[in-house]
Every structure is written in structure tokens, then in C-alpha cells.
């Protein structure tokens, strides 16, 4: 079972973004013409890298893979060793001894490749950081330019408003001087018109007051008459109720008299 974390050279808790960066660095190192590997080995390594990045960046795949990897590591080398491997142990030892130099050479190549991949990743990270810093600087410059433009526009608006206010003050002064320059006769005529209008308004208000007082007096007389009618109606109702009460009392006295008469006759 392949350890995709070792394949990409990242920690077990690496984020998907870090996994993608490691994959891009490994892929660039693998595409380098100076990389010492055959085309078949390159294809195999590229396939393994793509399997690793897909597995470690998709949460639905990464969880089961981590569980499977932990179970695989918990078994230990002896538990994972196939039965046919025990009889071939001596032959493997001989083969390993014979290829020891080749293994060391391969390990050195792998170390160099990993170092190149790490440097490429660091270079890519530095490049992206530089691009992000350039973008931030450009954005800050754009904001400063926008702020300067807004300030300039506001200053222009304030200047226009001041000029407009000064013109309005000058125009009002001119109109005031023109009004003050009118002749005394015209002012007297206007004053007479105003006085006549005020007198007419005063007479109209007095007439309105008299009319309202007369109307109020009429309403008061109507209310007084209505109160007399209500009082008379209450008196009639009282007399009617008194007559009915007297009639009921007479009827009651009659009935009592008849009852006493029947009692006497019964004796």
C-alpha cells in the first residue's frame, strides 16, 4: 500500500491547499528534463502523484484512506509479510546485498529529487507571495488614487457651492437695494392698500363674530326649549306613573276588600 503523504512529502495533517502545492511542485520537478528517470518511470510516478492528490484533497476519499493506512501500519511488517516471502528470505538478502550500491544510488537520486521538489515548491510559494504582495500594493495604490479623486471632486463641489452662495448673496443684495430705491409715493400707496385691506379684514372679522354670537344665541335658545320639552316630558311620565301606581293600589284595595267579604260570607 502506498503512503500518499510520503509520496507528496507532506504531513498527515496537511491541508488540501498544501497538498495541491506539493503536487504541483512534484509535477514540475518530474517534468524537468534534468530529472534522471525513464519515460516509464516518469509515467508511473506521475500516476502515483495524481492518485495521491485526488485521494488527499477529496474528504470523501481521504477519510477512508487514512483509516485504511492506519490499519495497514498497525499490522506491522510481520503481519503484512506474505507466506511465500519467508522461503525466499535468503535469496532476497543476497539480492539486496548485490544491489546495495544501486539502492544507495536510487536513494540519493530520490533525495535530490525531493530536494528539488521542495525548492521548486518554495520558489512557487515565494512567487505566489510576491504576486499577492504586488496585487495588494496595486489595490492600495488604486484605493489611494480613488481617495484622491474623491477628495478632488469634493473640493470642486465645495468651490462651486461657495461661488453659488456668493452669487445668491450678491443677487439678494441687489434686489434689496432695488426695493429700497422705490419711491416714497409707491411705498405710501402700498401702505394705504395694506391699511385698507387690514380695515376690511377687521370689519369682516367683526361681522363674523356678530354672526357667530347670533348663531350661538339661537342655539342656546333651542337648547333651552329642548330642556323645557324634556322637563315637561319627564313631568308627564311622572304623572302617568303616579296615576298607574294609584290605579294599582285601588285595584289592590278592591281585591283585598272582596277577599275580606268572601271570608265573612264563608263564616
Secondary structure, DSSP 8 states (H G I E B T S, - for coil): ---HHHHHT--TT--HHHHHHHHHHHHHHHH-TT----HHHHHHHHHHHHHHHHHHH-HHHHHHHHHHHHHHHHHHHHHHS-HHHHHTHHHHHHHHHHTHHHHHHHHHHHHHHHHHHHHHHHHHHHHHHHHHHHHHHHHHHHHHHHHHHHHHHHHHHHHHHHHHHHHHHHHHHHHHHHHHTS-HHHHHHHHHHHHHHHHHHHHHHHHHHHHHHHHHHHHHHHHHHHHHHHHHHHHHHHHHHHHHHHHHHHHHHHHHHHHHHHHHHH-
